[in-house]
Each structure stands twice: as structure tokens, then as C-alpha cells.
Amino acid sequence: MSTNKLKPEQIKAFKEKEAEVFKADEDGLFDTVQIEWFADEVFAAGDKELGLEILQKTEGIAKEFYDLIYPMEILLKLNENDRLLALIKKAEPMIEKEEDYGVSRNIFRSSVSSGYYLTLANILLSIDKNRAVELYKKAEEKAVSFMDFISIAENLIERRARSSGANGHYIDVYEGSNHLADKENALRIVHQKCIPLVDKINPLLTTLAMQQSDRAGKSQSVVKLLIDLDELQGSLWDSVSDVNQTIGILDNYRKKNNL
């Protein structure tokens, strides 16, 4: 292992910390957040090789897809494509094992598997566009809630990283890379999936104030996306002083487009 970018005292400190963060608790579980913070610290110190070794150990203890998001995003950022593709091959089957807790019968609960397919599509886009497009479609197939669909539409325009925010230093792993920029399918999802769900109110929201807040929040998300899709003028957003105003903006758009 090459640690020539580190001083002897740094090497010693990192080895001690590595032993600490990779120590399982009494239930045999690991604190993956602490491990991710540690990996970020090592990469920030300038030792890529040691950082990659930590990622490999992280991969070895992963129990579910979520545990592999951070390693995949960092490998993407480092252009370690061969290693990334091998890890994706391991990670994708884990998605089907995720429990969605009956979300297919409940439009008010987000689908775990939809979110994971979306994450995998975003990661793959830079190295295998055709496969990524297939995964975006799979994410849509698994989606059930407003948040599922709005997230897919947003990411079809511009990818948004799921992790890589360890130690408060957010890393945009997609910075400088191309996005799918699929405005046609993003708009289709907004029209066919998102807008109809704006009016669906969770029965757990029992007061008018809660229901109004829910509708306003969803309207705000749709209006922002419609501006990004050039369906609405950006100047409309500048005139909004209250989130509730977005309900009226969206209602006008729906009437104009017979939605």
C-alpha cells in the first residue's frame, strides 16, 4: 500500500481510525456513515490508493444496495470505471431484494426500489447510456408516489447525487459530466403522473392547514420543474412571495393544457 502522500503521523492516525470505524457493534453491524466520513478524510488528505482500499472494505461489508451508493458514486467521480462496473453488477440484484412494504397499494409511500433504480441509472449514464435509459424506465415502473415521479422527472433533466455529503462537504459526483436532458419524457411524467397526484391528499393529513400545505408543496415542486422544462416563464417564480401562490400558477397551467 502506497502512503507516500501522507506523513508518518498521519499514517499511524489513519490506521488507528480505520480499525475503529470498521469495528462492528454487538449486533454485527457497521456504522457506514462513519466509514464514509473516514474515506472522505483519506481522499482529502491526498492518498487515493488508501481511499480505494477503504472503499473495497466497505463493499465487503455491504448488506444492502444503500450501503453501496457511496462507493459507486466515489468510483464514478474517480473515473474508476472497470471497478465501478463490477460493483454495479453486484449491486443491481440487491435492489430486487428490497422490501417496498406494500407501496404498490399506497400512493402516499415512496418506493424504495424505484429510488434505487434511479440512483443506479444516474451512476451508469456516464459510462453506459443505453443501460441507464433502461434503468430510468424501471424506476418509473416501480414508482407509485408523487415524490417517486417528481424525482425521476427531475433527474431525467439533470442528475442529482444521493450521497457524497460526508463531513458536511458535499461533492457533486456528476459535475462536469453530461446529463440525459430528456425533457420529452420528463414532461410526460409531469403531465401523466405528477400533476394528477397533486390533488391526492394523504388521509393522515386531517386538518385543512395540513392538506393545504401538502398541495402547495407539491404544486411548488411541479411549477419549479415546469420552469426548468421551459413550459412556464422563469419570471413567474420571481413573483412568488408565498408557496400557496404556486397552487394558482399550476391550476392556470392545467386549464391551459387541459390537464
Sequence and secondary structure as in RCSB ss.txt:
>XXXX:A:sequence
MSTNKLKPEQIKAFKEKEAEVFKADEDGLFDTVQIEWFADEVFAAGDKELGLEILQKTEGIAKEFYDLIYPMEIL
LKLNENDRLLALIKKAEPMIEKEEDYGVSRNIFRSSVSSGYYLTLANILLSIDKNRAVELYKKAEEKAVSFMDFI
SIAENLIERRARSSGANGHYIDVYEGSNHLADKENALRIVHQKCIPLVDKINPLLTTLAMQQSDRAGKSQSVVKL
LIDLDELQGSLWDSVSDVNQTIGILDNYRKKNNL
>XXXX:A:secstr
   TTS HHHHHHHHHHHHHHT   TTS   HHHHHHHHHHHHHHT HHHHHHHHHHHHHH  STHHHHHHHHHH
HHTT HHHHHHHHHHHHHHHHTS  TTGGG TTS  HHHHHHHHHHHHHTTT HHHHHHHHHHHHHH  SHHHHH
HHHHHHHS   SS  GGG    TTTTS     HHHHHHHIIIIIHHHHT   TT  SHHHHHHHHHHHHHHHHHH
HHHTTSS HHHHHT  STTHHHHHHHHHHHHTT 
